[in-house]
Amino acid sequence: MEISDEKRIMEHCLNKTCNSTCTEIPYEQSKTLLVAVYSIVFAIGLPANCLTCLLTFVQIQRNNVVAIYIFSLSLCDLMYLSTLPLWIIYVQNGHKWTMDDIYSCKITGFIFFCNIYISILLLCCISVDRYLGLVYSLESRGIRGQKLASIIVCVLFAVVAGVHTPVFFMNDNQNCTKTCFETVPLTILLASLSFGRFLVGFVIPFTILIFTNYKIFQATKRSSSLTCRQKTKVKYMAIAIIVIFLICFAPYHAVLIIRAIYFMFNQDCPCPFENKIYPVFTVFLCLGTANGVADPIIYVLVSENIREDCYRSLRRLRWNSSKLNSSTDHNTESRKLETLKESEERGQTEEDKEITDSSDIQKTCTTGIDQESGS
């Protein structure tokens, strides 16, 4: 009995005829959740990030340094959100890439993974810039500037894109399984890359976020020039950044490193474990898409300047609308008055005519009576 069970497990370990892929991956378990989350994120994130780009662009014109990072973050999120319809179709089709062009899958996956790490690094840039602006406001006055921020953003985009360029030259299992960037089980190369992504793409940025936001909180707590409301705002802002970072990126990287460690110690038969952890991995990967909705909420709605611009724009739009309505009402009233005046004039004319006619009739009647009296 034990030999039979072991043989059965080994048969399910790897499909040797299909380039060493795992079979019986439970794609259907998380299908509904993935489609729902992707659809909600796309519906909310697309207009939210478009509005963020518009408002932060106005702030860039006013020499706001942080606005450059937020603007770049929104552009990055928009690039990823544009690929979500393809991911929705992919999940609906049972994790099968139905497009004939293999490079469409590679480009979509390239944008997805670039978005994750560009977003993480830009969050770090925003926190570091706030840290320098609050803790070292005088010393950093000559360092912080839009030119340096623009250079940093360009370097980040170039480095992250360069690191992920090899995806275009990697041979995956798509020709056999029709999946897109879902190599199950991992290879030694992918497992090694997972360790690097976990360290450089999560641990180090998370350490930077913790350090900078903690120092920001300490500086505002000791400050005597800030009001209690401003201190509370800075405190909640720091907490929100950490919480969003943990929700969006921590679960994915935790499962990523667990898969890599397990594969390194169980290279002969990793599939039973992969079959069990796959639904959890896809759900945690899906949480990363929530970053596209969380970024505008944190960095736009909390910003006083951008929020005031939004309110100002809404007031201007409302004023123009009311002005247009009042102008329309005025024209309507004018037309009504003109119509009423014309009707009154016609009525007066008819009355005059009636008076004239009645006087003529009266004259005729009087003449007739006089004639009868004379006769």
Residue pairs with C-beta under 8 A, 6 or more apart in sequence:
9 269
9 272
10 269
12 23
12 24
12 271
12 272
13 22
13 268
13 269
13 270
13 271
13 272
14 20
14 21
14 22
14 185
14 269
14 271
15 21
15 22
15 23
18 173
18 176
18 177
19 173
19 176
20 185
21 173
21 176
21 177
21 183
21 184
21 185
22 184
22 185
22 270
22 271
22 274
22 275
23 271
24 271
24 275
25 95
25 184
25 274
25 275
25 278
26 275
26 278
26 279
27 94
27 95
28 94
29 279
30 279
30 282
30 283
30 286
31 91
31 92
31 94
33 283
33 286
34 87
34 91
34 282
34 283
34 286
35 88
35 91
35 92
37 286
37 289
37 290
38 84
38 87
38 88
38 91
38 286
38 289
39 84
39 88
41 81
41 84
41 289
41 290
41 292
41 293
42 81
42 84
42 85
42 88
44 293
45 77
45 81
45 292
45 293
45 296
46 78
46 81
48 293
48 296
48 297
49 74
49 77
49 78
49 81
49 292
49 295
49 296
50 78
51 296
51 300
51 310
52 70
52 71
52 74
52 295
52 296
52 299
52 300
53 71
53 74
53 75
53 78
55 300
55 306
55 309
55 310
56 64
56 67
56 70
56 71
56 74
56 300
56 306
57 67
57 71
58 306
58 309
59 67
59 70
59 305
59 306
59 309
60 67
60 68
60 71
60 146
62 305
63 146
64 305
65 129
65 133
65 144
65 145
65 146
65 149
66 126
66 129
66 130
66 133
66 299
67 306
68 146
68 149
68 150
68 153
69 122
69 125
69 126
69 129
69 149
69 153
70 126
70 295
70 299
70 300
72 122
72 153
72 157
73 118
73 119
73 122
73 123
73 126
73 295
73 299
74 295
74 296
76 114
76 115
76 118
76 119
76 122
77 115
77 119
77 291
77 292
77 295
79 111
79 115
80 111
80 112
80 115
80 289
80 292
81 292
82 111
83 108
83 111
83 112
84 289
86 104
86 108
87 108
87 112
89 98
90 96
90 97
90 98
90 180
95 179
95 180
95 182
96 177
96 178
96 179
97 104
97 105
97 174
97 178
97 179
97 180
98 178
99 105
102 174
103 168
105 174
105 180
105 181
106 167
106 168
108 180
109 167
109 180
109 181
110 164
110 165
110 167
110 168
112 181
113 164
113 167
113 181
114 160
114 161
114 164
116 201
116 249
116 252
116 288
116 291
117 160
117 163
117 197
117 201
118 156
118 157
118 160
119 291
119 295
120 201
120 202
120 205
120 245
120 249
121 156
121 160
121 205
122 153
122 156
123 205
123 209
123 241
123 245
124 205
124 208
124 209
124 212
125 149
125 152
125 153
125 156
126 241
126 299
127 208
127 209
127 212
127 213
127 216
127 241
128 208
128 212
129 144
129 149
130 212
130 216
131 212
131 213
131 215
131 216
132 140
132 143
132 144
133 140
133 144
134 216
134 219
134 220
134 234
135 215
135 216
135 219
167 181
172 179
172 181
172 183
173 179
173 183
174 180
183 190
184 271
184 274
184 278
185 263
185 270
185 271
185 274
186 194
186 259
186 260
186 263
186 270
188 267
190 260
191 259
191 260
191 263
191 264
192 260
194 256
194 257
194 259
194 260
195 257
195 260
197 253
197 256
198 253
198 256
198 257
198 260
201 253
202 249
202 250
202 253
205 245
206 245
206 250
209 241
209 242
209 245
210 242
213 238
213 241
213 242
214 238
216 234
216 238
217 234
217 235
217 238
220 226
220 230
220 231
220 234
220 235
221 231
223 231
226 234
233 302
237 298
237 302
240 298
240 302
241 298
244 291
244 294
244 298
247 287
247 290
247 294
248 287
248 288
248 290
248 291
248 294
249 288
249 291
251 284
251 287
252 281
252 284
252 285
252 287
252 288
254 284
255 277
255 280
255 281
255 284
256 281
258 277
259 274
259 277
259 281
262 270
262 273
263 270
266 273
300 306
300 307
300 310
301 307
